[in-house]
Amino acid sequence: MRDAGHDAVVVGSGPNGLAAAITLARAGRSVVVYEAATTWGGGLRTEELTLPGFRHDVCATAFPLAAASPFFRQLSLEDYGLSWVHPDAPLAHPLDDGTAVVLERSVAATAAGLGSDGAAWERIFGALSARAEMLAHDLLGPLRVPRHPVALARFGVLGLLPARTLARTVFSGERARALFAGLAAHSMLALDQPVSAAIGLVLGMYAHAVGWPFVRGGAQALADALVACLRAAGGDVVTNHPVESVDALPAARQVLLDLTPRQVVALAGERLRPRARPRLRRDR
Ligand SMILES: Cc1cc2nc3c(=O)[nH]c(=O)nc-3n(C[C@H](O)[C@H](O)[C@H](O)COP(=O)(O)OP(=O)(O)OC[C@H]3O[C@@H](n4cnc5c(N)ncnc54)[C@H](O)[C@@H]3O)c2cc1C
């Protein structure tokens, strides 16, 4: 230790860094978050990108997973200014013929718009959304021993498939296939890769179970609420503070890097096992 320092330093103030910092601060640890940018939030930033007064979410904008997250829910972020806005329908997928296929909160109402594929949609997403609360701990938390292994295994049977295989096996029409493909494309995996179905199932399940809300005032307001929650617990965030190396940080018992694998190598390469470095550098 170089000086009295903190129990923990977190580098990066994205939602994961702030969540880690809040967890530590609420456990009574002294914690500070260093953020390179002038505002906190990482992917939760909102900026005037076009005209003055018009605020745009720069990255994340629809928050089914935040709304369903057991961690975020237990923070009572509404007490720190968070307000969700729920559109009448969570999402719609435009088709080439000028129509759109709509995912409604109700599984039955969504199925009604899918013609002969309605029954399959209702079978899959009816069962999943009924278990959404139960699955949240296992699907939206860190990897650990599952709390509901049977429900998770049932999810895994479909989730391990490539999205294209699932869509072509289960649905026969373009509307249901397109709706599912649009959901699964959020995985950023090619739709013929194994496990690409999983994110489609998760986003569809939570669209029905909790909606796809956005944040009143923009995603930045979610970051602001997280920072207010952190400060109420005794932690702090320092913006405009790029960290060049973990060795340049003030003394701390723990350092958490809320960064991409390549950034981790840049900041802490010498501390990593030599064999780990090339693997992390290859990450895209
Ligand atoms: C185009 C796009 C759209 C998305 N849309 C959605 C959506 O609608 N809904 C949703 O839930 N998710 C969405 N996501 C995903 C979401 O943005 C990420 O899951 C989330 O931002 C990850 O949070 P994080 O805390 O891990 O990292 P980040 O949010 O990336 O935060 C990392 C932080 O570290 C800081 N940093 C980097 N290097 C340093 C350094 N050397 N020193 C100090 N600070 C540093 C960065 O400035 C940044 O603030 C989207 C992602 C993308 C790319």
The ligand as an SDF file (V2000), in Angstrom:
LIG
                    3D

 53 58  0  0  0  0  0  0  0  0999 V2000
  -24.7010    0.3220  -29.9850 C   0  0  0  0  0  0  0  0  0  0  0  0
  -25.0810   -0.2920  -28.6550 C   0  0  0  0  0  0  0  0  0  0  0  0
  -26.4070   -0.2100  -28.2220 C   0  0  0  0  0  0  0  0  0  0  0  0
  -26.7780   -0.7660  -27.0000 C   0  0  0  0  0  0  0  0  0  0  0  0
  -28.0810   -0.6720  -26.6000 N   0  0  0  0  0  0  0  0  0  0  0  0
  -28.4480   -1.1960  -25.4160 C   0  0  0  0  0  0  0  0  0  0  0  0
  -29.7940   -1.0400  -24.9490 C   0  0  0  0  0  0  0  0  0  0  0  0
  -30.6430   -0.4480  -25.6210 O   0  0  0  0  0  0  0  0  0  0  0  0
  -30.1010   -1.5610  -23.7290 N   0  0  0  0  0  0  0  0  0  0  0  0
  -29.1700   -2.1930  -22.9400 C   0  0  0  0  0  0  0  0  0  0  0  0
  -29.5110   -2.6420  -21.8370 O   0  0  0  0  0  0  0  0  0  0  0  0
  -27.8840   -2.3320  -23.3580 N   0  0  0  0  0  0  0  0  0  0  0  0
  -27.5140   -1.8530  -24.5630 C   0  0  0  0  0  0  0  0  0  0  0  0
  -26.2110   -1.9670  -24.9800 N   0  0  0  0  0  0  0  0  0  0  0  0
  -25.2510   -2.6250  -24.0910 C   0  0  0  0  0  0  0  0  0  0  0  0
  -24.7990   -1.6860  -22.9620 C   0  0  0  0  0  0  0  0  0  0  0  0
  -24.4250   -0.4310  -23.4910 O   0  0  0  0  0  0  0  0  0  0  0  0
  -23.6120   -2.3370  -22.2450 C   0  0  0  0  0  0  0  0  0  0  0  0
  -24.0110   -3.6160  -21.8070 O   0  0  0  0  0  0  0  0  0  0  0  0
  -23.1710   -1.5370  -21.0430 C   0  0  0  0  0  0  0  0  0  0  0  0
  -22.8810   -0.1930  -21.3590 O   0  0  0  0  0  0  0  0  0  0  0  0
  -21.9220   -2.2170  -20.4810 C   0  0  0  0  0  0  0  0  0  0  0  0
  -21.6110   -1.5370  -19.3100 O   0  0  0  0  0  0  0  0  0  0  0  0
  -20.1840   -1.5950  -18.6600 P   0  0  0  0  0  0  0  0  0  0  0  0
  -20.2950   -0.9390  -17.3370 O   0  0  0  0  0  0  0  0  0  0  0  0
  -19.6620   -2.9800  -18.6910 O   0  0  0  0  0  0  0  0  0  0  0  0
  -19.2130   -0.7740  -19.6450 O   0  0  0  0  0  0  0  0  0  0  0  0
  -19.3310    0.6420  -20.3640 P   0  0  0  0  0  0  0  0  0  0  0  0
  -20.7510    1.1310  -20.3090 O   0  0  0  0  0  0  0  0  0  0  0  0
  -18.6900    0.4820  -21.6790 O   0  0  0  0  0  0  0  0  0  0  0  0
  -18.4540    1.5990  -19.4510 O   0  0  0  0  0  0  0  0  0  0  0  0
  -17.0450    1.5680  -19.4490 C   0  0  0  0  0  0  0  0  0  0  0  0
  -16.5620    2.9210  -18.9650 C   0  0  0  0  0  0  0  0  0  0  0  0
  -15.1400    2.8710  -18.7640 O   0  0  0  0  0  0  0  0  0  0  0  0
  -14.5930    4.1330  -19.1410 C   0  0  0  0  0  0  0  0  0  0  0  0
  -13.1760    3.9500  -19.4020 N   0  0  0  0  0  0  0  0  0  0  0  0
  -12.6040    3.2900  -20.4430 C   0  0  0  0  0  0  0  0  0  0  0  0
  -11.2570    3.3120  -20.3290 N   0  0  0  0  0  0  0  0  0  0  0  0
  -10.9640    4.0080  -19.1990 C   0  0  0  0  0  0  0  0  0  0  0  0
   -9.7470    4.3750  -18.5400 C   0  0  0  0  0  0  0  0  0  0  0  0
   -8.5600    4.0240  -19.0470 N   0  0  0  0  0  0  0  0  0  0  0  0
   -9.8240    5.0990  -17.4030 N   0  0  0  0  0  0  0  0  0  0  0  0
  -11.0330    5.4540  -16.8690 C   0  0  0  0  0  0  0  0  0  0  0  0
  -12.2150    5.1290  -17.4580 N   0  0  0  0  0  0  0  0  0  0  0  0
  -12.1930    4.4140  -18.6010 C   0  0  0  0  0  0  0  0  0  0  0  0
  -15.4010    4.5010  -20.3940 C   0  0  0  0  0  0  0  0  0  0  0  0
  -15.3190    5.8920  -20.6720 O   0  0  0  0  0  0  0  0  0  0  0  0
  -16.8040    4.0690  -19.9530 C   0  0  0  0  0  0  0  0  0  0  0  0
  -17.4930    5.1190  -19.2960 O   0  0  0  0  0  0  0  0  0  0  0  0
  -25.8140   -1.4170  -26.2010 C   0  0  0  0  0  0  0  0  0  0  0  0
  -24.4740   -1.4860  -26.6410 C   0  0  0  0  0  0  0  0  0  0  0  0
  -24.1250   -0.9340  -27.8430 C   0  0  0  0  0  0  0  0  0  0  0  0
  -22.6750   -1.0180  -28.2940 C   0  0  0  0  0  0  0  0  0  0  0  0
  1  2  1  0
  2  3  1  0
  2 52  2  0
  3  4  2  0
  4  5  1  0
  4 50  1  0
  5  6  2  0
  6  7  1  0
  6 13  1  0
  7  8  2  0
  7  9  1  0
  9 10  1  0
 10 11  2  0
 10 12  1  0
 12 13  2  0
 13 14  1  0
 14 15  1  0
 14 50  1  0
 15 16  1  0
 16 17  1  0
 16 18  1  0
 18 19  1  0
 18 20  1  0
 20 21  1  0
 20 22  1  0
 22 23  1  0
 23 24  1  0
 24 25  2  0
 24 26  1  0
 24 27  1  0
 27 28  1  0
 28 29  2  0
 28 30  1  0
 28 31  1  0
 31 32  1  0
 32 33  1  0
 33 34  1  0
 33 48  1  0
 34 35  1  0
 35 36  1  0
 35 46  1  0
 36 37  1  0
 36 45  1  0
 37 38  2  0
 38 39  1  0
 39 40  1  0
 39 45  2  0
 40 41  1  0
 40 42  2  0
 42 43  1  0
 43 44  2  0
 44 45  1  0
 46 47  1  0
 46 48  1  0
 48 49  1  0
 50 51  2  0
 51 52  1  0
 52 53  1  0
M  END
$$$$
